[in-house]
Amino acid sequence: MVRRVASQVHKQASRLLKAGYLKREPAWFQAVLEHPPLPLPARAPPSRSEFDLPRSLKKPAAIADKPLTVAYLEDELRKQFFRDHPFEAFRPTTLVEGGEIEDEHRVRRKAWTRLRQRTRNPKPEDAVRFALNLHQHHEMPLSRAYATSVAQFRSLRSEQEVANTIATLEAEHYGAEFEPTETERGFNKELEALKTWRVDERYDQNAIAARKRWKAVVERDQPPVPWTAGQEYVRLWREGIRPNYSPALTEPVSITPAGLSSSAPIDPDFMQVLQKS
């Protein structure tokens, strides 16, 4: 017999008796019919997650379920410092700088009252640590501690800048030659790139095309007439003599095997034509 649950055993036995598979009723058959087993409960529906429920059906989240915000005063000080000094983020640093955990400085806590006690060339992180030290160990308000740290940071940076400038001038006075800085190299590369936009006459396509054009070659039987600055032209105009620029078009022309022939000679100088006429 196929395995059945308790509520289905007597039903399967009844079907087997009707089909003639069982020749007689089992001893428990009538007792089970009089006292049938309890039916199984309906299958429980799968639990539904709350992410796809309407907002009105979602349970309010308990305050204890939310993770607490992790906040450090160093992060707030560091954020404010780089807001006030954005160019400090562009200072070049080495790849190995800050790669190891530093040993705790011997000047700390109550003994650390001036930023220059640790370094005369401070970094942004030194200013942040000094402001935090003033707030925690000297019971100074955070805003005042930050202002004090920033003032000393700027003072030390100013001293460092002046010292570097004086040392550079002194070295140049004694004949030292320094290589161009990264900024100067950038400007030099920019100037070289701009020079490529200048058109060289030797490679100018317009100039090359102009040199390759055909030019008229005038053969003169006599030396050219000297330049009169237009006076001869004005004289002829006043006398009513009109220049003829193309006598070959006004004279009869005949076509011969040798080429075109005209009764009037073609002279490129219209002044000579006028004088002959």
Buried (B, 14 or more C-beta within 10 A) or exposed (E): EEEEEEEEBBEEBBEEBEEEEBEEEBEEBEEBEEEEEEEEEEEEEEEEEEEEEEEEEEEEEEEEEEEEEEEEBEEBBBEBBBEEBEEBEEEEEEEEEEEEEEEEEEEEEEEBEEBEBBEEEBBBEBBBBBBBBBBEBBEBEBEEBBBBBBEBBBEBBEEEEEEEEEEEEEEEEEEEEEEEEEEEEEEEEEEEEEEEEEEEEEEEEEEEEEEEEEEEEEEEEEEEEEEEEEEBEEEBEEEEEEEBEEBBEEEEEEEEEEEEEBEBEEBEBBBBBBEEE
